[in-house]
């Protein structure tokens, strides 16, 4: 970053003055909308991401998405399946993924993503990209902005911020992307979107809030279990009514569960017969595979602020080096979600690190340079305390749809993931001028 402005900050002194009131009111307002918010933690007031940091994160995100798209195309073009297997997919899974690939599959799969950054001393570093329909923040951030509008004195939080600073409302970009996928011109009708959820996640608030804000964008949206959605020829129905688009809220490990895999196959077959688009085809797993972030032969090192944290695929030859460099490395499953299986080397004893490294040879993992996060002093009920905060940049159909902050207490060695107890909050920023770097297409219809 060229600016000396902090990448992330509290809005101003009013933030501190309001914290005691907000720390009680904010979660309560969320729970009033949906009981499921008791399971996640909207516990902090919004933060402000600097325009310089926002620019770096957005440029890095879309550049990385373009690289991942090109690599995924090459992996799927390898008829032998060896490339897919080297990325961690068993032979039957590799064949299944290859069989589902169509000319538009990567376009649809790569329309929605969240690039996660650690805010280190040299600026933001991208550590992974979560691609697919379960992208965190959509629905939550719109609800957050609405809740903040309801709270007394909330405007004081941004009193000293730039007049252009605003809380992200990703449903606007999301609605535009979904309308493109349904191919229904604005104003002609209200397309019906079905958000398909697993039985285990039917009571969480995220898809329900997503449906709520899609309705405000001109859709008729509903949340349904997969068992409540039926396919017949080129038609999809739920509750006896047609669907214009089916949006599967699944991570890849859920997609390959037999009953959900059967649902996905039925949805894709329906689309192939002229039925509604299914978001997102399972090839989204390739775009989010952490091994895809590893450098290829001849590529320059991702050096400097705003780059991707150096990533290497775990091999037997690398174990001795990885043991010696434990304090500087993070071990991650190549295919994984919710921070599960992530081991921060400096946070575990050497014997545990050795054990995890050995186990990692059974299925592809990556070793990533540890980016030491800068701590940020945030108000807590009895004063202030340091937190390590990461930022997720939401990518929607080639556009930046906002930033999501997630944090854990500094020094705990925790993974900043909401599923593992991290708090979340929106990171407000000035609107980005989404210029297109030379030679890089970002239009969703052109395949990123």
N, C-alpha and C positions, 0 to 999 in steps of 0.2 A: 504494500500500500504506500502511496506517495504522500498521503496526508498524515499529519501527526495527531489528528483527531482520534480518540479511542474508537475501536470498532463497535463497541456496545456500551451503552450508558443508561443510567436512570434518567427520566425526563428532567427533573429538577428537585429542589428542596420540598416542593409540595408532595412529591412521591413519598418521602419519609413521613411527612406530617399526616398523610392520609392512610399510611400503611395499616395501622391498628384497625381502623374502620374497614378498610378494604379486605384485609386478610380474613375477616369474618363474613363480610357481605358477598364477596366475589364467589366463593364456593357455594354459599347458600343459594345465590341466584341461579347458578348452573343446575344445582340439584332440583330447584323448583321447576326447571324445564324438563328434566329427565333424571329419574332416580339412578340411572347408570353412572352418572357423574360422581357418585360416591366411590367408584372404583378407580378413578383417575384424579389428577390433582391440578385443577386450574387455580393454584394457590397464590400466584404472584401477579402484581400489576404489570402492565405492558412495559417493555424496554424499548429503547430507540437504537436502531442500527444506523451507523453513519452512512452517508451517501457513498463515500469511497469504498467502504467494506461491502456495501450492497452491490456496487458496480463490479468489484472483483468477484464476488460470489456468483453473480448472475452470468458474467462472461465465462467463468470457469465451468459453471453448470451446463450451459448450452454447448460449449466446445466439447466437453466430456460426453454429452449425450450424442453428439454427432460421431465421435470416435467409437462409442459403444455400438451405435447402429451399424457402422461399417464393419466392425469386428463380428457382430452377430450375423450379418449377412454372409460373411466368409465362412463362419462356423457352420451355418446351415447349408451352405453350398458344398461342403465336404461330404460327398456321398458315402464315404467309408464310415462316417460316424465317429472316427477317432478323435476329431477335435472336440466334439461334444463330450465324449467320455473323458478326455483330459481335463475338462472343466468340472468334472464331478458327477456327471449323470451316468448311472448304470446303463448297460447296453439297451435294455428294454425301454428305459426312459428316453435315451438318446433317439431311438427309432421313433418313439411316440412324438417327441418334439418335432423331429424332422418331417414326420407325416402331416403335422398340423400347419406347417408353414405354407403361407400363400403370399402373393405379391403385396398384399395390404396388411399382412399380419403384424409386421414390425411397426408399421405406421400406427395402428390401433394400440398395440402393446406399449409403444413408447410415447403415447400422448400424455401420460400422467406420471410424474416422478417427484421425489424429494431428494435433493442432494444435501448430505449432511456434512457440515464443516465444524472443525475444532478451531477456536480462536486462539492461536498460538502467539508467541512474542513477535513473529514476523508477519502476522496477519492471518487471514483465514486459510485453512488447508482442508481440501476435500478428502474425507476418509471413506465414504461409501455413498452409493446411490441406491435408493429404494425405488424400484420401478413397478408400476402396476396399479390396479384399482384400489389397493388398500392404503394409498398414500396418506400419511398422517397430516392433519391440519385442515383438510377440506371439511366444512361443516363446523368444526370446532372454532376456527378463526372467525367465521361469520357470526357464530353465536357469541364469541368473546366480544367482538366489536359492538354487538347489540346490547349485551349486558353492561358494557362500560357506558354506553349512552344512557342507560337507565339509572346509573348510580349518581347520587348527588356529588357535585364538585369534581366529577371525573375529568372535566375539561381542564381543571387546574394542573393535571398531571403533565400536560403538554404546553403549559403556559410559555416556557422559554424555548420550546422547540421551534423549528422552522414552520412558518404558516402552511407549508406544503406537506408536512409530516402527517401521515394518516395510518390508521390501523388497516391491515390487509383484509380484503373481502374477496376471497378466491372464488366464491360461487359465480361471480360475473364471468371470469375467464372460463371456469368449468362449464357453465351453461352454454357459452358460445362454442366450446369444443364439442359438447354432446349434441348440440343442434347440427353441427357439421356432420357428425357421425350418423344422425338420424336422417339427414338429407331432407329436412322439412324447413322451408323458408320461414323466416320470422313473420309472425302475424297471421299465418295461414291456419294454424291449429296449435293445440297444446300437446306436443308429443308425450307419450306415456312411457316413463322410465321405471323399470323395476330394478331395485337394488337387492340382489340376491345375497343372502347371508347364511352362514353355517348355523346349525342349531345352537352351538355353544356361544355364538355372538349375537343372537337375536335380541338380547336385552341390553346391549351396549348402546350408548347414545349417538355415536358417530354417524352411522348410516341414517338414523332417524333425523338428526339435524341436517344432514346432507339433503335428504328428501324435502325437508321444510324449506331450505333456501333455494333448492331447485324450483320449487313451486313459485317462489317469488320471481324466478327468472323465466317464467312462462311455460313451465312443464307441469304435467301431472305425474307426480313421483310417489312411489310406494315402496315399502320395505317388505320383503317376503322371504320365507325359508325356501330352500331349493325344492323341498317336497311339495310346495304349493304352486310351483310353476310348471306348466305342461307345454310340450312341443308337439305340433302336428303338421307335418309337411313344412310349409314355409311360414307357419304361424306359431306365435308364442302367446300364452295366456296365463293370467293369474286372476283368480276370483271370477272367472268367466269373461274377462275383458282382455282385449289384445294388448300386447306390449310392442312399442316402437323401438325399444333398445333394452337389452338385458345387461346389467352391470354387476359382474360377479365380485363381491367383496371378499376375495380369498387371497391368502398368501400361497406361495407355491407348495409349501409342505401340506397345506390343506387341499390344494388342487389334486395332488396325487393320491389322496385318500380315496379308496374305491368308490364310495357313493358320490363324492363330489366330482371325481374324475368322470363318472358316468354322466353327471349333470352337464359338465363342461363339454363333453363330446356331443351330447344331444343339442346343446345350444349352438355349437359350431356347425353341426350338420344342418340345423335349421337355417342358419345364416347362409350356408353354401347353397341351399335350395331357394334363396331369394328372401329369406326371413330377416328379422332384425339383427343388427350388428351385436356381437357379443364382446363386451369389454371386461377383461383383456385376455386375448389369447395366451395360452401358457408360455409362448416364446418370450413373454416379458421377463421370465426367469433369467434368460441369457443377458439381458441388458442390466439386470441387477446382480449378476454373478460377480463376486468380488475378485475372482481370478482374472476377470476381463480388465481390471484396472492395472494389472501388471504390465510393465513395459515390454514391448516387442523388440526384437533385434533391430538395431539401427535407429530406434527412437531416442530422442534426447531425454536426459533426466528431467523430471518435472521440478526444475529448480526455481526458487524464488517464491515470493508471496503469491497466493492465489493458485498455486499448483496443486496437483494431486499428491497426497502423501505417498512416498515411495512404497510400492507394493510388490511382493515377490511370492511366487507359488512355493509352498513347502515341498521340499524333496529330501530324500535320505542324505544326499550330499550336503545339504544346507544345515543339518541338525547341529553339528559341532559349532558352526558359526553362530547359530541361533541361541545355543546355550550360553556362549560367551557374551552375546549382545542382549541378554535377557532384559536389562533395564531400559533398553532403547527400542523395544519391539512390542507389538500387539499381535496376538494370534487370533485369527477369525476363520470360521467355516466359510468356504467359498459360496455355499448356498445356505443362507440362514436369515432369520428375521427376529426382531424384538430384542436384539442384543444377546440372544441365547448363544452360549458356547464361546463368547468373546473372552479372552484372557489377556489382561494387561500385565506384561512381564514384571514390571517393578512393583506390582500390587500383590504378587504371590511369591512364596519361597522357591528357591532354586529346584528343590526336589519335585514340587508340584508342576513347575514349568517344564521340567524334563519329562514328567509323565504325560502332560498334555501334548507336548511336541511329538512324543512317540505315538500317541493315540491318533494324532492328526494325519499320520500317513495312511490310515485306513480309508479316508475319504478326503478329497482335496480341501486344503486350508490355505490361507495366505498369511504371510508375515508382513506387517506394515510398520513403517517407522512410527514410533510413538511421537505424537505431537503434544508437547506439554502445554496444557491449557492455561491461559492467563486467568487468574481468579478475579472476580468482581464482587466488591462489597455491596451486599443488598440488605435492606431493612428486614428484620425479623421481629417477633413480638417484644423481645427484650433489648433491642438495639440494632446492631448490624453484625453480619457474619459473611465470610468469604464463600463464594460459590463458583464452581466451574460451569460455564454455560456454553453450550454448543448451539449452532444455528442450522436449521433446515431451510433450504431455498426451494420453494414449490415451483415446479415446472409444469405448465399446463398448455399443451398444444403449441409449444414454441414461445410461450409468454411467461414472464415472471408473475406468479400469482400471490406472492407474499413470503414472509419469513416467519418461522416458528422457532422460538427459543425453548431449550430444554436444559435443565441444570441439576446438579447434585452438590452437596456440601463439599468444599475444597478439602483435599487431603484424604477423602474416604476411599479413593481408588475405584469409585463406582462408574458404571456405564451409564451415560446420560440418555436413558431410554425410559419412556413413560411406563412401559410394562414392568420395569425394574425399580419403580419408585421415584423417578425424576419428576420434578414439577414441569409445567409447561406454561408458556405465555406467548402472545404474539410479539413480534419485534416490529415496531412501526418504523417507517422510513419514507423518504421523499419518493414520489413516482419516478421510475426509471425511464430514461430515454432508451428504448430497446432498439438501438441501432444494430445493424447486422454486420459483423466483421467480414472483411473481404473473403470471398470463397466459401462462406458458411451459410447454408440455407437453414432457416429455422421454421418455415411454414410446416404445420402438421400435415397438410395435404401433399406436401412434397417429400414426406418421409424424414422430417427433421433436417 
